């Protein structure tokens, strides 16, 4: 039976007690709203389909984002540093809204606004973080979101065609010559190592000797250092040779360059070599394509090296030259 009490000029408290069910209490702005809510809840309790949404009504998006940061970020790569800016952005935009009040039109408006400011890929990452946070609220916090996940009720931004940049003509030679002339003594080996392993910049920067077994020619990339999940990368003879030539650092790191330093050094090298529109990440595309061009290498072998989980993503990083395929055709 519902009990409705006036608590102030614009406050009507509803309390519903039912044997075998926890007491449900909520405050509405008018008696009409209170009565409507009471009828709805009593009907759902009678039919055995009632799920309380009070937690969702009383919890803001900002509170869930804060809890996600405290509990999940420490388990992410780099302690969630890459996600911090996105989380702050989401909090500024959605923070005051309750979980129950968030609707798909709010998310769609955010998407459209951000697409005018940043790339579709960036917006997709931001919406992905919001979606993971809402799932966290449901699964880990036990908060029922009455209208479902609004992030699944909108169209995600359409991504542009992926880059297909590969090294052309004498670019590799010019790149290495410019790297040798660079102040950094490591960047040359980092470039060559990237071409041998198809590793990401973040994975290379985070390499530690404890994860490298030169006798078995393998490199174990732990969860905290890779984008997706742990994997073991086989080392080519050239990759092994590069690692054997390196001096051992006292801190246990393989390289002394951070991610940003690699990017900056690579940019300067491209300038010095007169190479346009080449990014360090393009070396991963180049290395992946080269693996496929090796005789006898198939999809599973290449994916074991690159760490791609789906054929779609593997195809996005593979750019076989038509002229090379023509030669294979005889």
C-alpha positions in Angstrom: 0.0 0.0 0.0 1.4 3.4 -1.0 1.5 6.3 1.5 1.9 9.8 0.1 2.9 12.7 2.3 3.4 16.3 1.6 6.9 17.3 2.8 7.1 20.9 1.5 5.8 23.3 -1.1 7.2 21.2 -4.0 7.9 17.9 -2.2 5.6 14.8 -2.1 7.1 11.7 -0.6 5.8 8.3 -1.7 6.5 5.2 0.4 5.4 1.7 -0.7 5.5 -1.3 1.6 4.9 -4.8 0.4 5.6 -8.0 2.2 8.6 -9.8 0.7 9.8 -6.6 -1.0 12.1 -3.9 0.2 10.4 -0.6 1.0 10.4 1.8 -2.0 10.6 5.5 -1.3 10.9 8.5 -3.6 10.2 12.2 -3.6 8.3 13.9 -6.4 7.6 17.6 -7.2 3.8 17.2 -7.3 1.0 15.0 -5.9 0.0 14.0 -9.4 3.5 12.7 -10.2 3.6 10.9 -6.8 0.3 9.2 -7.4 1.3 8.2 -11.0 4.6 6.7 -9.7 2.9 4.8 -6.9 0.4 3.3 -9.3 3.1 2.2 -11.7 5.3 0.7 -9.0 2.4 -1.1 -7.2 1.3 -2.6 -10.6 4.8 -3.8 -11.4 5.3 -5.3 -7.9 2.0 -7.2 -8.2 3.1 -8.6 -11.6 6.5 -9.5 -10.2 8.4 -7.4 -12.8 9.4 -4.4 -10.6 13.0 -3.4 -10.6 13.9 -0.4 -8.5 15.3 2.6 -10.3 15.8 4.7 -7.2 19.6 4.1 -7.3 19.7 5.3 -10.9 17.7 8.4 -10.0 19.9 9.2 -7.0 23.3 8.6 -8.7 24.8 11.2 -11.1 26.9 10.5 -14.1 29.8 12.3 -12.4 29.6 10.0 -9.4 29.7 6.9 -11.6 32.6 8.3 -13.6 34.5 9.0 -10.4 34.0 5.5 -9.2 35.0 4.1 -12.6 38.2 6.1 -12.4 39.0 4.8 -8.9 38.2 1.2 -9.5 38.9 0.5 -13.2 41.6 3.0 -14.2 44.4 1.4 -12.1 43.9 -1.8 -14.2 44.2 0.0 -17.5 47.4 0.7 -19.5 49.4 3.5 -17.9 46.9 3.7 -15.0 44.3 5.2 -17.3 46.3 8.3 -18.2 45.1 8.2 -21.8 41.5 8.1 -20.6 41.7 10.9 -18.1 41.0 13.7 -20.6 38.0 11.9 -22.0 36.7 11.3 -18.5 37.0 14.9 -17.5 35.2 15.9 -20.8 32.4 13.5 -20.1 32.0 14.7 -16.6 31.8 18.3 -17.7 29.1 17.5 -20.2 27.0 14.8 -18.5 28.1 15.1 -14.8 24.9 16.7 -13.3 22.5 14.3 -15.0 21.3 11.2 -13.1 21.7 7.8 -14.6 17.9 7.6 -14.9 17.7 11.0 -16.6 20.3 10.3 -19.3 18.7 9.7 -22.7 19.9 8.9 -26.2 19.2 12.4 -27.4 21.7 13.7 -24.8 24.4 11.4 -26.1 23.5 12.2 -29.7 23.8 15.9 -29.1 27.2 15.4 -27.5 28.3 13.3 -30.5 27.2 16.0 -33.0 28.9 18.8 -31.0 32.2 16.9 -30.7 32.3 15.9 -34.4 32.6 19.6 -35.1 35.6 19.9 -32.9 37.6 16.6 -33.2 37.9 13.6 -35.5 35.3 10.8 -35.7 37.8 8.4 -34.1 38.2 10.6 -31.1 34.5 10.9 -30.6 34.1 7.1 -30.9 36.7 6.7 -28.1 34.8 9.2 -25.9 31.5 7.5 -26.5 33.2 4.1 -25.8 34.4 5.3 -22.4 30.8 6.5 -21.6 29.4 3.2 -22.7 31.9 1.2 -20.6 31.1 3.4 -17.6 27.4 2.8 -17.9 28.0 -0.9 -18.2 30.2 -0.7 -15.1 27.3 1.0 -13.3 24.9 -1.8 -14.2 27.2 -4.8 -13.8 29.6 -3.9 -11.1 27.6 -1.4 -9.1 24.3 -3.2 -9.5 22.4 0.0 -10.6 19.5 -0.7 -12.8 19.3 1.9 -15.6 15.5 2.0 -16.4 15.7 3.1 -20.0 18.7 0.9 -21.0 22.1 2.1 -22.2 21.5 5.3 -24.3 25.0 4.8 -25.8 23.6 1.7 -27.7 20.6 3.6 -29.0 22.5 6.1 -31.2 24.5 5.8 -34.4 28.2 5.8 -33.8 30.3 8.2 -35.9 31.3 6.8 -39.2 35.0 6.4 -39.4 36.9 7.6 -42.5 38.9 5.1 -44.6 41.9 3.8 -42.7 45.4 5.0 -43.7 47.2 2.9 -46.2 50.6 4.7 -46.1 53.6 2.4 -46.8 57.2 3.2 -47.3 57.9 4.0 -50.9 61.0 3.7 -53.1 64.0 4.8 -51.1 62.1 6.1 -48.1 63.3 3.4 -45.7 67.0 4.1 -46.6 66.5 7.9 -46.3 64.7 7.4 -43.0 67.5 5.3 -41.5 70.2 7.7 -42.7 68.4 10.6 -41.1 68.0 8.6 -37.9 71.7 7.9 -37.8 72.4 11.6 -38.0 69.9 12.3 -35.3 71.0 13.2 -31.7 69.1 10.3 -30.3 71.2 7.1 -30.6 68.1 4.9 -30.0 65.6 6.1 -32.6 67.4 4.2 -35.5 67.1 0.9 -33.6 63.5 1.7 -32.6 62.5 2.3 -36.2 64.1 -0.9 -37.4 62.6 -2.9 -34.4 59.1 -1.5 -35.2 59.5 -2.7 -38.9 60.5 -6.2 -37.6 57.8 -6.7 -35.0 54.8 -4.5 -36.1 54.7 -3.4 -32.5 52.9 -0.2 -31.3 54.8 2.8 -30.1 53.4 2.3 -26.6 54.5 -1.3 -26.5 58.0 -0.5 -27.6 58.4 2.4 -25.2 57.3 0.2 -22.3 59.6 -2.8 -23.1 61.5 -4.3 -20.2 64.3 -6.8 -20.3 62.5 -9.1 -17.9 59.9 -9.7 -20.6 62.4 -10.5 -23.3 63.9 -14.0 -23.8 66.6 -13.8 -26.4 67.4 -17.6 -26.2 63.8 -18.5 -27.1 63.5 -15.4 -29.3 60.3 -14.2 -27.8 59.0 -10.9 -26.2 56.1 -11.1 -23.8 53.9 -8.0 -23.8 52.0 -7.9 -20.5 48.4 -6.6 -20.2 49.4 -3.2 -18.7 51.6 -2.5 -21.6 49.5 -3.4 -24.6 46.3 -2.0 -26.0 44.2 -5.2 -25.8 45.5 -8.2 -24.0 48.8 -10.0 -23.2 50.6 -11.6 -26.1 53.9 -13.2 -26.9 55.7 -11.8 -30.0 58.2 -14.0 -31.9 61.5 -12.1 -32.6 63.0 -12.3 -36.1 66.8 -12.8 -36.4 67.0 -9.0 -37.2 64.9 -8.1 -34.1 67.1 -10.3 -31.9 70.2 -8.8 -33.3 69.0 -5.3 -32.6 68.2 -6.2 -28.9 71.6 -7.9 -28.5 73.3 -4.7 -29.6 71.7 -2.6 -27.0 73.4 -1.7 -23.7 71.5 -2.8 -20.6 69.9 0.1 -18.7 70.1 0.1 -14.9 66.3 0.7 -14.6 65.5 -2.5 -16.5 63.9 -0.7 -19.5 65.0 -1.7 -23.0 64.7 1.8 -24.3 65.3 5.2 -22.8 62.7 7.1 -24.9 59.1 7.7 -23.8 56.2 7.5 -26.3 56.0 11.3 -27.0 59.8 11.4 -27.4 59.6 8.7 -30.1 56.9 10.6 -31.9 58.8 13.9 -31.8 62.1 12.3 -32.9 60.4 10.5 -35.7 58.8 13.7 -37.0 62.2 15.5 -37.0 63.7 12.5 -38.9 61.0 12.6 -41.6 61.5 16.3 -42.0 65.3 15.8 -42.4 64.8 13.0 -44.8 62.2 15.0 -46.9 59.5 12.4 -46.3 55.9 13.7 -46.2 52.8 12.3 -44.5 54.5 9.5 -42.6 53.7 8.7 -39.0 55.4 6.3 -36.6 52.2 4.2 -36.5 52.5 3.7 -40.3 55.4 1.5 -39.6 53.0 -1.0 -38.0 51.0 -1.0 -41.3 54.3 -1.5 -43.2 55.5 -4.3 -41.0 52.1 -6.1 -41.1 52.0 -5.9 -44.9 55.6 -7.3 -45.1 54.7 -10.3 -43.0 51.9 -11.2 -45.4 54.4 -10.8 -48.3 56.7 -13.4 -46.8 56.4 -16.8 -48.5 54.2 -19.2 -46.6 52.8 -16.7 -44.0 49.1 -17.0 -43.4 46.5 -15.0 -41.4 47.0 -16.9 -38.1 50.8 -16.5 -38.2 50.6 -12.7 -38.9 47.9 -12.2 -36.3 50.1 -14.0 -33.7 52.8 -11.3 -34.3 50.6 -8.2 -34.6 48.1 -9.1 -31.9 45.0 -8.3 -34.1 41.9 -10.2 -32.8 39.7 -9.8 -35.8 40.2 -10.2 -39.6 38.6 -6.8 -40.1 41.3 -5.0 -38.0 44.1 -7.2 -39.6 42.8 -6.1 -43.0 42.9 -2.5 -42.0 46.6 -2.8 -41.3 47.4 -4.8 -44.4 48.1 -3.0 -47.7 49.5 -5.4 -50.3 50.9 -3.8 -53.5 49.0 -4.7 -56.7 52.3 -5.0 -58.6 53.6 -7.5 -56.2 50.5 -9.6 -56.4 50.7 -9.4 -60.2 54.2 -11.0 -60.0 52.9 -13.8 -57.9 50.2 -14.5 -60.4 52.9 -15.4 -63.0 
